[in-house]
Amino acid sequence: MLKGISSLLSPELLKILMEMGHSDEIVLADGNFPAASHAQRLVRCDGHGIPELLEAILPLFPLDVYVDRPVALMAVMPGDPVETPIWDEYRRIVGRHHAADQPIQEVERFAFYERAKRAYAIVSTGEKALYANVILKKGVVTL
């Protein structure tokens, strides 16, 4: 245990976050995402939701200010009637930790999968919301 660091962040996840460099990406994957088959590095966070992990990660993890949208969501497939209220929660959380107006983009499902395959790591969560996957692009730590 460490002071000031959420107990949701396992030693393995902290190591991954520390290893990542500027412009590396990490995927926070919902429970339906094919994380094991897509990951170069897989971190298990079963039982945890993505909003609570975002709250734990973003105070430590700078988002990239050199790109327009350092956060990506998997877009809902055309014709799919699924609602995505969790995205509003993501916007609120990201807004508290990143100054850009519109830092979030939607990425078509299969393009999201391809981008996830190139990500530094995928965090497999127990998130039950549909289309809850999110990619974070790491920025530079400044003093």
Protein Blocks (a to p, Z undefined) as FASTA:
>chain_A
ZZhiafklcfklmmmmmmpcghiacddddfkbcfklmpmbdcdfehiafklmmmmmmmmm
ccdfkbfblcccddddehiacdcfklmmmmmmmmmmocbfblcccddfklmmmmmmmpmb
dcddfbfbghkaccdddddddZZ
